[in-house]
């Protein structure tokens, strides 16, 4: 019975590993663009906005109605039959001839569609950025786990060396215990890095629209790299003000609030409407309802045309209050736009300063890591012969792990800062417009 359970589990694990597919950053961005649920929902919002535009434009078009009432008229009059069937065709046509709400309504309908498009763009930027961060986080934690695991393997070799020296009587038990403790200290760190890697994979799968219950988690391909960058804040600020979708959306909200105010304020002005009523009666001798005359009140075919002129002379506060409310919303949106525009330069300056600090830190850690690696290698070669104390070995190995992990962290922070720069400058749209370029642009 024991073998019957072990074999299927082994086969399952082999199949799971084989089904895991490595993905590049370009593939992640393209899949996110195609399958991300939030982006798909934002695309559906475009259809809703198109329908809302028709509602705003309906004030321009005529309204026509057709009714066909029919029935039986009963009763006795001199010289008439007692029961008559009848049918009437009625038509109604209303057309706005003049209304101050028409121009802002047309503009408001167009803005509604533009807002939906920019909301889609905002969703694209947010989801692509989240997918990119998850990709970098997964690479970082996988590399960190690899570094720690490699370091633990070396420490385990030292444990075996100290055990042999203890058995040979060349050292005391404290050296063996110290080596064992040092090796075991890395176990929780390795487990924490592995959990963080799995969490990043789950976030990456969510951004890519992958169901973890039906498919294996994506395996990021490649390693984090460091490429020195030189950024121009002034030119990037000007480009960001033109490209960023969230800024465009904020401006559209301000424009929409302005048009809403104009539509409401149209209630102060007169409106003129044209109306046409028509009735067609194919039979004769049908009296109007409750008629008692034999020769009067016959229903016949007719067409009536008229125009109506409406002007609210006294406002009881219904229009004025709504206008004040819309004006407050417009002013609030305009203030938000100015704040967002002013914050662009500050945000880009902050990212630039962060990148400069990270670059300096990476340069320093690269030098320190090389020196720590050489020192750790020398000490490791001499510890087996007893020329180096266990304490010195522990210090050098800890310093090497710290500097190498710090170097990896600096490279990781460098890539995150570049991702933030691309988001703040609106560069993500080059990935959505040209799907073949993301992988090259991210190198």
C-alpha positions as CSV (number, residue, x, y, z in Angstrom):
1,X,0.0,0.0,0.0
2,X,2.8,2.4,0.7
3,X,4.2,2.2,-2.9
4,X,0.7,2.7,-4.4
5,X,0.6,6.2,-2.8
6,X,4.2,7.3,-3.4
7,X,4.2,6.7,-7.2
8,X,1.2,8.8,-8.1
9,X,2.5,11.7,-5.9
10,X,5.9,11.5,-7.6
11,X,4.3,11.5,-11.1
12,X,2.1,14.4,-10.1
13,X,5.1,16.5,-9.0
14,X,6.9,15.7,-12.2
15,X,4.0,16.8,-14.2
16,X,3.6,20.0,-12.2
17,X,7.2,21.0,-12.7
18,X,7.1,20.2,-16.4
19,X,3.9,22.3,-16.9
20,X,5.4,25.4,-15.3
21,X,6.2,27.8,-18.2
22,X,8.9,30.4,-18.0
23,X,7.6,33.8,-19.0
24,X,9.6,36.9,-20.0
25,X,8.6,40.4,-19.0
26,X,7.4,41.2,-22.5
27,X,5.1,38.1,-22.4
28,X,3.8,39.1,-19.0
29,X,2.9,42.6,-20.1
30,X,1.2,41.4,-23.3
31,X,-0.8,38.7,-21.5
32,X,-1.8,41.2,-18.9
33,X,-3.0,43.6,-21.6
34,X,-5.0,40.8,-23.2
35,X,-6.5,38.9,-20.2
36,X,-6.4,41.0,-17.1
37,X,-9.9,41.2,-15.6
38,X,-9.7,44.8,-14.6
39,X,-8.7,45.8,-18.2
40,X,-11.5,43.7,-19.6
41,X,-14.0,45.4,-17.3
42,X,-12.7,48.8,-18.4
43,X,-13.1,47.8,-22.1
44,X,-16.7,46.9,-21.4
45,X,-17.2,50.4,-19.9
46,X,-16.6,51.8,-23.4
47,X,-19.9,50.3,-24.6
48,X,-21.7,51.8,-21.6
49,X,-20.2,55.2,-22.3
50,X,-21.3,55.0,-26.0
51,X,-24.9,54.3,-24.8
52,X,-24.7,57.3,-22.3
53,X,-23.6,59.5,-25.2
54,X,-26.8,58.6,-27.1
55,X,-28.7,59.7,-24.0
56,X,-27.0,63.1,-24.0
57,X,-27.6,63.5,-27.7
58,X,-31.3,62.6,-27.5
59,X,-32.2,66.2,-26.8
60,X,-31.4,67.0,-30.4
61,X,-33.4,64.4,-32.2
62,X,-37.2,64.5,-32.6
63,X,-39.5,62.3,-30.5
64,X,-42.2,60.4,-32.4
65,X,-45.0,58.3,-31.1
66,X,-47.7,56.2,-32.8
67,X,-50.8,54.9,-31.2
68,X,-53.7,52.9,-32.7
69,X,-56.7,52.9,-30.3
70,X,-59.6,50.7,-31.5
71,X,-62.9,49.6,-30.1
72,X,-66.7,49.3,-30.5
73,X,-69.2,52.2,-30.0
74,X,-72.6,51.1,-28.9
75,X,-75.8,53.0,-28.3
76,X,-79.0,53.9,-30.2
77,X,-79.6,57.1,-32.0
78,X,-82.2,58.0,-34.6
79,X,-81.1,56.9,-38.0
80,X,-78.0,55.2,-36.8
81,X,-77.0,51.6,-36.3
82,X,-76.7,50.5,-32.6
83,X,-73.1,49.1,-32.7
84,X,-70.1,50.3,-34.7
85,X,-66.5,49.2,-34.7
86,X,-63.8,51.8,-35.2
87,X,-60.0,52.3,-35.2
88,X,-57.9,55.5,-35.1
89,X,-54.3,56.1,-36.1
90,X,-52.7,58.8,-34.0
91,X,-49.3,60.2,-34.5
92,X,-47.1,62.6,-32.4
93,X,-44.0,64.4,-33.3
94,X,-42.0,66.7,-31.0
95,X,-38.9,68.6,-32.0
96,X,-36.7,70.9,-29.9
97,X,-36.3,74.1,-32.0
98,X,-34.2,76.1,-29.5
99,X,-32.7,75.1,-26.2
100,X,-29.5,76.3,-24.5
101,X,-28.9,72.8,-23.1
102,X,-28.3,71.3,-26.6
103,X,-24.7,72.4,-27.3
104,X,-23.3,71.4,-23.8
105,X,-25.3,68.1,-24.0
106,X,-23.6,67.2,-27.3
107,X,-20.2,68.1,-25.8
108,X,-21.0,66.2,-22.6
109,X,-21.8,63.1,-24.6
110,X,-18.4,63.2,-26.4
111,X,-16.6,63.8,-23.1
112,X,-18.4,60.7,-21.6
113,X,-16.7,58.5,-24.3
114,X,-13.4,60.2,-23.8
115,X,-13.6,59.6,-20.1
116,X,-14.3,55.9,-20.6
117,X,-11.3,55.7,-22.9
118,X,-9.0,57.3,-20.4
119,X,-10.4,55.1,-17.6
120,X,-9.4,52.2,-19.8
121,X,-5.9,53.7,-20.2
122,X,-5.6,54.2,-16.4
123,X,-6.6,50.6,-15.9
124,X,-4.0,49.5,-18.4
125,X,-1.2,51.5,-16.8
126,X,-2.1,50.3,-13.3
127,X,-2.3,46.7,-14.2
128,X,0.8,46.7,-16.4
129,X,2.7,48.4,-13.6
130,X,1.4,45.9,-11.0
131,X,2.4,43.0,-13.2
132,X,5.9,44.5,-13.8
133,X,6.4,45.0,-10.0
134,X,5.3,41.5,-9.3
135,X,7.7,40.2,-12.0
136,X,10.6,42.0,-10.4
137,X,9.6,41.0,-6.9
138,X,9.5,37.3,-8.0
139,X,13.0,37.6,-9.6
140,X,14.4,39.3,-6.4
141,X,13.0,36.7,-4.0
142,X,14.1,33.8,-6.1
143,X,17.6,35.2,-6.4
144,X,17.6,35.9,-2.7
145,X,16.5,32.4,-1.9
146,X,19.2,31.1,-4.2
147,X,21.9,33.2,-2.5
148,X,20.8,32.1,1.0
149,X,20.6,28.5,-0.1
150,X,24.0,28.5,-1.6
151,X,25.4,30.1,1.6
152,X,23.7,27.5,3.7
153,X,25.3,24.8,1.6
154,X,28.7,26.2,2.3
155,X,27.9,26.5,6.0
156,X,26.8,22.8,6.0
157,X,30.1,21.9,4.5
158,X,31.7,23.8,7.4
159,X,29.5,21.8,9.9
160,X,30.8,18.6,8.3
161,X,34.4,19.8,8.6
162,X,34.0,20.8,12.3
163,X,32.3,17.4,13.0
164,X,35.4,15.6,11.5
165,X,37.8,17.8,13.5
166,X,35.7,17.1,16.6
167,X,35.8,13.3,16.0
168,X,39.6,13.6,15.5
169,X,40.0,15.6,18.7
170,X,41.4,18.6,16.9
171,X,38.7,21.0,18.3
172,X,36.1,21.2,21.0
173,X,32.4,20.8,20.7
174,X,31.7,24.6,20.9
175,X,33.1,25.0,17.3
176,X,30.8,22.3,16.0
177,X,27.9,23.8,17.8
178,X,28.6,27.3,16.6
179,X,28.9,26.0,12.9
180,X,25.6,24.2,13.3
181,X,23.8,27.2,14.7
182,X,25.1,29.5,12.0
183,X,23.8,27.1,9.3
184,X,20.4,26.7,10.9
185,X,20.0,30.5,11.2
186,X,19.5,30.6,7.4
187,X,16.6,28.2,7.4
188,X,13.8,30.7,8.3
189,X,15.3,33.3,6.0
190,X,15.2,30.8,3.1
191,X,11.6,29.9,3.9
192,X,10.6,33.6,4.1
193,X,12.2,34.3,0.7
194,X,10.4,31.3,-0.8
195,X,7.0,32.4,0.6
196,X,7.6,35.9,-0.8
197,X,8.5,34.4,-4.1
198,X,5.2,32.4,-4.1
199,X,3.2,35.5,-3.2
200,X,4.8,37.4,-6.1
201,X,3.9,34.5,-8.4
202,X,0.3,34.7,-7.2
203,X,0.2,38.4,-7.8
204,X,1.7,37.9,-11.3
205,X,-0.9,35.2,-12.1
206,X,-3.7,37.5,-11.0
207,X,-2.4,40.3,-13.2
208,X,-2.1,38.0,-16.1
209,X,-5.6,36.6,-15.6
210,X,-4.4,33.1,-14.7
211,X,-6.4,30.9,-12.4
212,X,-4.0,29.2,-10.0
213,X,-6.5,26.4,-9.5
214,X,-6.5,25.5,-13.2
215,X,-3.0,26.3,-14.2
216,X,0.5,26.4,-12.8
217,X,2.0,29.6,-11.5
218,X,4.1,31.5,-14.0
219,X,7.9,31.2,-13.6
220,X,9.7,34.6,-14.4
221,X,12.5,34.2,-16.8
222,X,15.9,35.9,-16.4
223,X,17.7,37.8,-13.6
224,X,17.6,41.3,-12.3
225,X,20.1,43.5,-14.0
226,X,21.6,46.9,-13.2
227,X,21.9,49.5,-16.0
228,X,23.0,53.0,-15.0
229,X,20.6,55.7,-16.2
230,X,20.7,59.4,-16.9
231,X,17.3,61.1,-16.6
232,X,16.2,64.6,-17.6
233,X,13.4,65.7,-15.2
234,X,12.4,68.8,-17.2
235,X,11.8,67.1,-20.5
236,X,10.2,64.1,-18.8
237,X,7.8,66.4,-16.9
238,X,6.7,68.1,-20.2
239,X,6.1,64.7,-21.8
240,X,4.3,63.3,-18.7
241,X,1.9,66.2,-18.7
242,X,0.9,65.3,-22.3
243,X,1.0,61.5,-22.0
244,X,-0.2,60.5,-18.5
245,X,-3.7,58.9,-18.6
246,X,-4.6,59.9,-15.1
247,X,-3.9,63.5,-15.8
248,X,-6.0,63.4,-19.0
249,X,-8.8,61.7,-17.0
250,X,-8.7,64.4,-14.3
251,X,-9.0,67.1,-17.0
252,X,-11.9,65.4,-18.6
253,X,-13.7,65.2,-15.2
254,X,-13.2,69.0,-14.9
255,X,-14.6,69.5,-18.5
256,X,-17.5,67.2,-17.8
257,X,-18.4,69.1,-14.6
258,X,-18.3,72.4,-16.6
259,X,-20.7,71.0,-19.2
260,X,-23.0,69.6,-16.5
261,X,-23.1,73.1,-15.0
262,X,-24.0,74.6,-18.4
263,X,-26.7,72.0,-19.0
264,X,-28.3,72.9,-15.6
265,X,-27.9,76.6,-16.2
266,X,-29.8,76.3,-19.4
267,X,-32.9,76.3,-17.2
268,X,-32.5,80.1,-16.9
269,X,-33.1,80.5,-20.6
270,X,-36.3,80.1,-22.8
271,X,-36.9,77.0,-24.9
272,X,-38.9,76.6,-28.1
273,X,-40.4,73.4,-29.2
274,X,-42.4,72.3,-32.3
275,X,-45.3,69.8,-32.0
276,X,-47.3,68.0,-34.6
277,X,-50.4,66.0,-33.8
278,X,-52.3,63.9,-36.3
279,X,-55.3,61.6,-36.4
280,X,-56.5,59.4,-39.2
281,X,-60.0,57.8,-38.9
282,X,-60.9,55.4,-41.6
283,X,-64.6,55.1,-40.7
284,X,-67.3,57.7,-40.4
285,X,-70.1,58.3,-37.9
286,X,-68.0,57.8,-34.7
287,X,-68.9,60.3,-32.0
288,X,-66.5,61.6,-29.4
289,X,-66.8,60.1,-25.9
290,X,-69.9,61.2,-24.0
291,X,-71.4,62.9,-27.0
292,X,-75.3,63.2,-27.1
293,X,-75.7,65.0,-30.4
294,X,-76.5,63.2,-33.6
295,X,-74.8,65.7,-35.9
296,X,-72.0,67.1,-33.8
297,X,-68.7,65.9,-32.2
298,X,-67.9,63.4,-35.0
299,X,-64.3,62.1,-34.9
300,X,-62.5,62.8,-38.2
301,X,-59.0,62.9,-39.6
302,X,-57.0,66.0,-38.7
303,X,-53.4,67.4,-38.4
304,X,-52.5,70.1,-35.8
305,X,-49.2,72.0,-35.8
306,X,-48.1,74.2,-32.9
307,X,-45.1,75.7,-31.3
308,X,-44.5,76.2,-27.6
309,X,-42.4,78.9,-25.9
310,X,-41.3,78.2,-22.3
311,X,-39.3,80.4,-20.0
312,X,-38.8,80.0,-16.3
313,X,-39.3,83.6,-15.1
314,X,-39.0,83.0,-11.4
315,X,-36.6,80.4,-10.1
316,X,-37.6,78.9,-6.8
317,X,-34.1,77.7,-6.2
318,X,-34.3,74.4,-8.1
319,X,-32.1,75.7,-10.9
320,X,-29.9,78.0,-8.9
321,X,-29.2,75.4,-6.2
322,X,-28.3,72.8,-8.8
323,X,-26.0,75.3,-10.6
324,X,-24.2,76.1,-7.4
325,X,-23.7,72.4,-6.6
326,X,-22.4,71.7,-10.1
327,X,-20.1,74.8,-9.9
328,X,-18.6,73.5,-6.7
329,X,-17.9,70.1,-8.3
330,X,-16.3,71.8,-11.2
331,X,-14.0,74.0,-9.1
332,X,-13.1,71.0,-7.0
333,X,-12.1,69.0,-10.1
334,X,-10.1,72.0,-11.4
335,X,-8.2,72.3,-8.1
336,X,-7.4,68.5,-8.3
337,X,-6.1,68.9,-11.8
338,X,-3.8,71.7,-10.8
339,X,-2.5,69.7,-7.9
340,X,-1.8,66.6,-10.1
341,X,0.0,68.7,-12.7
342,X,2.1,70.4,-10.1
343,X,2.9,67.1,-8.4
344,X,4.4,65.6,-11.6
345,X,7.7,67.5,-11.4
346,X,8.1,66.8,-7.7
347,X,7.4,63.1,-8.2
348,X,9.9,62.8,-11.0
349,X,12.5,64.7,-9.0
350,X,12.0,62.3,-6.1
351,X,12.4,59.3,-8.3
352,X,15.6,60.8,-9.8
353,X,17.1,61.4,-6.4
354,X,16.2,57.8,-5.3
355,X,17.8,56.4,-8.4
356,X,21.0,58.4,-7.8
357,X,21.1,57.2,-4.2
358,X,20.5,53.6,-5.3
359,X,23.2,53.8,-8.0
360,X,25.7,55.1,-5.5
361,X,24.7,52.3,-3.1
362,X,25.0,49.7,-5.8
363,X,28.5,50.8,-6.8
364,X,29.6,50.7,-3.2
365,X,28.0,47.3,-2.5
366,X,29.5,45.9,-5.7
367,X,33.0,46.7,-4.5
368,X,32.3,45.5,-1.0
369,X,30.7,42.3,-2.2
370,X,33.8,41.4,-4.3
371,X,36.1,42.1,-1.3
372,X,33.8,40.1,1.1
373,X,33.6,37.2,-1.4
374,X,37.4,37.0,-1.7
375,X,37.8,37.2,2.1
376,X,35.2,34.5,2.7
377,X,36.8,32.3,0.2
378,X,40.2,32.6,1.8
379,X,38.8,32.0,5.3
380,X,36.9,29.0,4.1
381,X,40.0,27.4,2.7
382,X,41.9,27.8,6.0
383,X,39.2,26.9,8.4
384,X,39.5,23.2,7.6
385,X,43.2,23.2,8.7
386,X,42.4,25.1,11.8
387,X,44.4,28.2,10.8
388,X,41.3,30.3,11.1
389,X,39.0,30.5,14.2
390,X,35.3,29.6,13.9
391,X,34.4,33.1,15.0
392,X,36.4,34.6,12.2
393,X,34.8,32.2,9.7
394,X,31.4,33.2,11.0
395,X,32.1,36.9,10.8
396,X,33.4,36.7,7.2
397,X,30.5,34.5,6.0
398,X,27.9,36.8,7.6
399,X,29.5,39.8,6.0
400,X,29.6,38.2,2.6
401,X,25.9,37.2,2.8
402,X,25.0,40.7,4.0
403,X,26.9,42.5,1.2
404,X,25.7,40.1,-1.5
405,X,22.0,40.4,-0.3
406,X,22.4,44.1,-0.1
407,X,23.8,44.3,-3.6
408,X,20.8,42.2,-4.9
409,X,18.4,44.5,-2.9
410,X,20.0,47.6,-4.5
411,X,19.6,46.1,-8.0
412,X,16.0,45.3,-7.1
413,X,15.3,48.8,-5.9
414,X,16.9,50.2,-9.0
415,X,14.5,48.2,-11.2
416,X,11.5,49.3,-9.1
417,X,12.5,52.9,-9.4
418,X,12.8,52.6,-13.2
419,X,9.3,51.1,-13.2
420,X,8.0,54.0,-11.2
421,X,9.7,56.4,-13.6
422,X,7.9,54.8,-16.6
423,X,4.6,55.0,-14.7
424,X,5.1,58.6,-13.7
425,X,6.1,59.6,-17.3
426,X,3.3,57.7,-19.0
427,X,5.7,55.4,-20.9
428,X,3.6,52.3,-20.5
429,X,1.5,53.1,-23.5
430,X,4.4,52.3,-25.8
431,X,4.0,48.7,-24.6
432,X,0.3,48.5,-25.2
433,X,0.5,50.2,-28.6
434,X,3.5,48.1,-29.8
435,X,3.3,44.7,-28.1
436,X,6.5,43.5,-29.7
437,X,8.7,46.1,-27.9
438,X,8.1,45.6,-24.1
439,X,10.8,43.0,-23.7
440,X,13.4,45.1,-25.4
441,X,12.5,48.3,-23.7
442,X,12.7,46.7,-20.2
443,X,16.2,45.3,-20.6
